[in-house]
Amino acid sequence: KTLNHKVGKLTRVYENGKIINVEYDDYGNIKRLGNIELKYNLQNKISEYKKDNDVYKYEYNYQGIRTKKTKDQEYEVIYYLDNDRIIGEDKKDLTTNQIIHKLRYYYDVNGICGINYIIEDEDHYFNVIKDSIGNITKLMYRGKVIGEYIYNAWGEVETKIYEDTNPSSIDRYVIENNPFRYKGYYYDKETGLAMVGHRYYSPKLCRFIQPVDVSSLNPYSINGLSLYAYMNNNPVDRAKLSSTTNLGTLSGFSTTMMISTFGIPNVTSKVGNGNYWNPHWENQWFDTDGPRFFVLSQEGFEVVNWGLSIYKGSLYFDNNENYSLYVSAGNIGVYVGINYKKGIGIDAGASVLEIGYDGRIIDASIEGFTVGITYMYKDGKFGFGAGWFGWSISIDFVELFKLLFGGE
């Protein structure tokens, strides 16, 4: 499979010798994907999905949370909600106007934990088994594992039924139609799309089909400037907990609740518009920092500051990754500024270790085992120096202006 992009958007997919063209509407939503057509409502939610002769329609409540799914004149699915969490669904045959399948869902502190299939007022309870990052991997009935779900890194799923357990027709139905799959997201078997917050994610395309709010972008990451990227294009290294928020969130756009594989506890108190207190750890290799402007350091006032770290580990405190403590190793920096004693010049430096704080407005750091070279415009001379430590403080005046005068 090959994905072609233009100006940050997926435009063409090459798969198995076929060319699939991608078209967008005026809001950046994918409206056509090969022979698939999508329509959106005034809330920017998918209202219709058409593939060949099959048409699926979706309805939502005032919060943007899905309440109904309909296929042509064949069937409809009614959702029962507890705020933004699905607690059950009924499937109705539209030709007979009878309920033909009933599913109820049970949750613990980690999300979905059980399914109840109800037929003729008789309950059939199934337990779900999850892996360490929240994927639903197996289903159990009466103490036996009867089937499993196998995923690739991006969430494409293969369903396997254990025939040696002599599964009943009910077992088969639940295994095939259990909607909770990859990372605990609610998965539409008919479309292959998963609902993640207020957007739809395509495991096949490895991205969302709708753009995210621009306030969620991370300009300091090479993968942080895509409006469609899933998990900053690194779904293996970063675990996402979303099994308790499958049909949408109340914040107005998709909120990313992440923990690292190191197991830092996930806390989700709100700290800003669409942003949540959410400690998580990230490892980054060859991380670029900047350019930053107007930086104060032990050498003077730096007009422009740009750096590269061979390794950077960050403990982020919030969901949008505006605040973090970090440690980095193998740092290289280039600065243009005014030296306290020598005047205007260009500095290039390196440090073995750096510890710092990255905030929305203020960044501060201390460097250890530093070396540097300076070229001064005044006398055209190079200077060389080394030291045990250095420091710098920078203020993001754009973010400060937003804080003082409004804006996200």
C-alpha angles and dihedrals in degrees: 000000000000124000120203121202136193125188092346096311131108106243106167140017124204112199131159092345093309128116116220115191121208124212130186136207124230091275095055096257119138105251100172131029110175105297092350119100124194130192128192133208129225089277088058091247124134107268099171135022117189126186117171104310097340117099124187121189128195134201129197139193125240090277092058093252117140116251104168142023123193132187113205106285094321107086146337132211119216117201125214112208140195100199101303097341123098111232097170149344137207124207115211127197104226094202093059098022088227130133106245102175134027124190127181125189131213128202140198129186090287096052132254112021107158147019129210119201110199122201125166089349091302119126124222111188121204126187121215123217119209133192125228095280098047103265114148099235106166143015125217131198121187092345097311127108104233102175146354144211120227118199138190119220093276097046106262103152137214116196119215125189118202101231093186089070091064093235118209124227088261091052090051093048094051093046092049097041104035100126098202109089134127112040087345092290121150105257126202106216091195096057102024090232127129125211111234110177108307095337138072121240124205114209088191093057093035090228146070118276091217127054121248126237107279091235087074094062119113108210092187093065125073088222095039098084098066116104091203104040118125115220090344087296091295109098095158100057096043123058118208124205111205107131091112093053108046108138099040145304131254095231096086098251140036112296118203114221107191138173126180126241087256088076103241107175115261116232121178111193113143118253103170146350103321091342127116137198100249122154113210137152128233132189117208130182122206092004118184121215119200153292086245122183132215101013124176115213140159088271097052142267114341115203093191127018127184128174144180126203122196088208130014126177116190133191103206118199102195140046096247091047096238095136129045148145113224145183121202135182133203097025126185123185140182121199137182113198153105118295115215093234109019107039131231118001150132120260129196118187145166135202134189096219136016130185120187154141124250114199135170090257109009128047122185132176145173120210128203130208098010133185128182148173125211133197115197120204092208098067102009092236133137122227131193130203145163135195147168096251146355137190142207139185125194134184123208100220093188091058090042090054090050091050094049099041104026135263135114 
